[in-house]
């Protein structure tokens, strides 16, 4: 297969694309893949390191308020469409897949206009601006949450889950907690507010450390690289017992997750794909600072199916956090039930499904 794939800006768009590429190369090692991203997005740093051919376009998103910058945005979009047409003409893809972000808007739109088979993947329950625009032009729309279906032309939609789930579900992990100074035979909760850390989560955990010191379960608290020094300064002379480990970041998160008994964190699409693929009980604290409050909608998809608990950030405090963690960490039966419900939502052949859709369009 000759595949052009485009997705950028955030890891939530990039990692599903990488999962699709990885699956394709396992199935069809002779395939040719070109990743088209943006100059300023994370993909420009992440994708080339994977040994994937990468081309960057200069593009930016719309300002949500009236701004002259939006005129520049339109000009850059039109220029990127023109450049994408040339890329498509030269590469001659069998299919073009977009996984979100402004850059995929230009690439997939150009492909559709060139009558190349096109697919978009929407990771969230609330549909993004780019995919809303592209839905009129593409051949098929893959969705990660059932709740997104009503926001697209029904005849194009196929529920596939998130390709990241397949990637994580099939990873072998030989990680041991003892490698970071904890016990391998103790139940462990992971608290992780994302790569940058979440101040509200960090502050609630800082205020809970004295209580965590009294627990029999282990706590791994990941602060975010930029926030670690500030967290340790706030903790000051607070005693931190051997059942607690505070880290700035975990580089090998897919290896660590299978060993986690409970996860506390945000509810981006990639996180939920990983959680449901492995069936990890979760207490989710959706970020209120994202477009269309989509993390709350993502969270409710799990909560209503008994796969997670939710604490809204406005309600987050040390008392509520400890109550939720204790409720699950002191009740293995409830965790097991939540794990089973979570696994029912995980789609561990998501990338396979998307590639099957692509092959159907090529034929």
Secondary structure, DSSP 8 states (H G I E B T S, - for coil): -EEEEE--SSHHHHHHHHHHHHHHHHH-TT-EEEEEEESSSTHHHHHHHTT-EEEEE------SS--THHHHHHHHHHHHHHHHHHHHHHH--SEEEE-SSHHHHHHHHHHHHTT-EEEEEE-SSS--HHHHHHTTT-SEEEESSGGGGGGS-GGGEEE---HHHHHHHT------GGGGTS-TTS-EEEEE--TT--HHHHHHHHTTHHHHTT-SSEEEEE--GGGHHHHHHHHTT----TTEEEES--TTHHHHHTT-SEEEE---HHHHHHHHHHT--EEE---TTSGGGHHHHHHHHHHTTTS-EE--GGG--HHHHHHHHHHHHT-HHHHHHHHHHHHHH--TTHHHHHHHHHHHHH-
